[in-house]
Amino acid sequence: MDDLPPDQALRHHGDVEAVDGLLDFAVNVYEGARPPWLERALHGSLDAAAHYPSATAAEHAIGARHGRPADEVLATAGAAEAFSLVARLRPWRCPVVVHPQFTEPHAALCRAGQVVTEVVLPPPFALDPAAVPGDADLVVVGNPTNPTGVLHPRSTIEALLRPDRLVVVDEAFMDAVPCEPESLAGVPVPGLLVVRSLTKHWGIPGVRAGYALGERDVVRRLRDGQVPWSVSATAAAAMLACTSDEARVESERRAVEIAAWRTELGESLSTMGIRHVASRASFVLAEVGPGVHGALRDAGIAVRRADTFPGLGPSWVRIAVRSPTRTRSLLDALSALRADALG
């Protein structure tokens, strides 16, 4: 497995590993078909392609979904745009990124010329607010965290709040948690910004649909830094569709299904003696050993290399949760590799 320079490692994402011909366990996108109502919304959005897009209706719908006024909502071109807007919000004095986690917030800060302080959590990757420097004016943390799948208690996240500090919580995978018990999306707390994504749970990564929820002044300043019309008509239509009542029902059904699939995967890994992190997301971080990532590729299976996440090494991989039928191929390949290693 090739080593990557630090800047390239931060920009590495699982989609580049899921090439044609490989079974995809690298990309954290729900494997099932999109619901008919979402398909209709996506196709119907083309009728608006002759006009400049507006996300106003989508922001009102998102606000209603989380019990917040529309001026506390910013629709974005995926969660990635939100992180870029935060990075350029102001010249941060001491921006902190809690790792291991999704690397795009760190990369965005670097692109904005910021010097990032890393707080690297050791296994089992539980968040310790005391580990964050007291003078940090920006703290970015995932919940549940990519790639560990750890779900931090709301009270632990709230313990990070300080005067003159912005705490950004990446909840891109919170919709994979049944009932979302630790979500802060509907909690209007000063100094807190929650970033959400619709692309994973609904299988629309090509649409780039996300949003941020925070204090109206922060949202206004983020909006001021946004490129005009960055949210396409198709993304806005997806946001409207995925905040409907029928979407709520389907979202919870998928979350429960993912939890069952994840339990089966975890139990199988335990039976094989493979160490893994107790995940609450749509993926599992597993310590399979050096060289296994490449060996799985040779066997026709793509998993996400984890050594590009600060705090993790080449022994770790991230495995996307799939249905038991598909997961069996991965487990068989891992069993064969372990049998070969034992001679």
Buried (B, 14 or more C-beta within 10 A) or exposed (E): EEEBEEEEBBBBBBBEBBEEEBBBBBBBBBBBEBBEBBEEBBEEBEEBEEEEBBBEBBBBBBBEBBEBEBBBBBBBBBBBBBBBBBBBBEEBEBBBBBBBBBBBBBBBBBBBEBEBBEBBBEBEBEBEBEEBEEEBBBBBBBBBBBBBBBBBEBEBBBBBBBEEBBBBBBBBBBBBBBEBEBBBBEBBBEBBBBBBBBBBBBBBBEBBBBBBBBBBEBBEBBBEEBEEEBBBBBBBBBBBBBBBEEBEEBBBEBBEBBBEBBEBBBEBBEEBEBBBBBBBBBBBBBBBBEEBBEBBBEBEBBBBBBBBBBBBEBBBBBBBBBBEEBBEBBBEBBEEBBEEEEE
